[in-house]
Every structure is written in C-alpha cells, then in structure tokens.
C-alpha cells in the first residue's frame, strides 16, 4: 500500500478541491517551495496515486437532466459483445464489471425515459437490463480515504 505523509495528503486535498490551482499556490498552502511541490506532485503521478487532472461537467447543463443506474445481465456467451456495446454508447458515462447476478452496472445520462429506452434498445437483443432512475446523489464519486 502506498504510504502518504501529511504533505502528500494536503496536496491531494487541495487538488480535489481545485485541480487547476497553480503549483505556486499549492506550494504556499503546504509550506514548500514551488519546485519542491512540483516534485512531490510528479512523484505522486509516478507512483500511480495521482492519475490525472480532470474537470467535472454538469450533465443537466448539457441537456441530460436524468441519470439511471442500469444493471446488465448478458445472455449466455454475450459478455464480451455486451461490454463492447456498452463501451460504444456515448450516454454510458461509466460502467463497472461486477460479481453477482449481473455482469455490469452502468451509469447512463439521458434526456428522458424515452431516451433511456432508446439507449437500452441497443443492447436488449444481447442482455437483460434492470434500471433505476437516480433521484439525487447524496454522495458524489470521491476517492477512498487518504487521511491518516
């Protein structure tokens, strides 16, 4: 398990709040010089702890006010085909391969129930699905605990 010291934890916390913070500001917040903070960030990337810097987009503002969680159970012999189909559907924002009765759980962004039906129609010949419309998201995606 990768070990993090207090400075690493502070760096991660700052970047989780705003991944666009300049290194100079990050360095000031953690009490390091800019080159030292930059080196720390580079090492976190090399160790695979910090994978990328990203943006959070509001799907509703792009015309996708509805989310659904879709459990997908491929028909016998169709797992790889269904995985490829899911990978090719733009409305599928993320998909996990899971254990249990279903093979996949996908988060889908859609405009309406009818739109969701159209998305599911793309895999229905190869899988059974069960959908739940997301009413709210009290806990957004977050990293595992890294504070000591």
GILINZI-V134692 format. One record per pair of residues at least 4 apart in sequence whose C-alpha atoms are under 7 Angstrom apart, sorted by the first residue. I is the first residue (numbers start at 0). J is the second residue. If there is no record, write none. Layout:
BEGIN
{{I J} {I J}}
END
This chain:
BEGIN
{{3 7} {3 8} {4 8} {5 9} {6 10} {6 29} {7 11} {8 12} {8 145} {8 146} {9 13} {9 29} {10 14} {11 15} {12 16} {13 17} {14 18} {18 52} {18 53} {20 24} {20 25} {21 25} {22 26} {22 33} {22 36} {22 37} {23 27} {23 33} {24 28} {25 29} {26 30} {26 31} {26 32} {26 33} {26 36} {27 31} {31 35} {31 36} {32 36} {33 37} {34 38} {35 39} {36 40} {37 41} {38 42} {39 43} {40 44} {41 45} {42 46} {43 47} {43 48} {43 49} {44 48} {44 49} {44 50} {57 61} {58 62} {58 63} {58 64} {59 63} {59 64} {62 110} {63 108} {63 109} {63 110} {64 109} {64 110} {65 108} {65 109} {65 110} {65 111} {66 106} {66 107} {66 108} {66 109} {66 132} {66 133} {67 106} {67 107} {67 108} {67 130} {67 131} {67 132} {67 133} {68 104} {68 105} {68 106} {68 107} {68 130} {68 131} {68 132} {68 133} {69 104} {69 105} {69 106} {69 128} {69 129} {69 130} {69 131} {70 101} {70 103} {70 104} {70 105} {70 128} {70 129} {70 130} {71 101} {71 102} {71 103} {71 104} {71 126} {71 127} {71 128} {71 129} {72 101} {72 102} {72 103} {72 126} {72 127} {72 128} {73 77} {73 78} {73 81} {73 102} {73 125} {73 126} {73 127} {74 125} {74 126} {77 81} {77 125} {78 82} {79 83} {80 84} {81 85} {81 122} {81 125} {82 86} {83 87} {84 88} {84 122} {85 91} {90 107} {90 108} {90 109} {91 105} {91 106} {91 107} {91 108} {92 106} {92 107} {92 108} {93 105} {93 106} {94 103} {94 104} {94 105} {94 106} {95 103} {95 104} {95 105} {96 102} {96 103} {96 104} {97 101} {97 102} {97 103} {98 102} {109 114} {109 115} {110 114} {111 115} {112 116} {113 117} {114 118} {115 119} {116 120} {117 121} {119 123} {122 126} {123 127}}
END
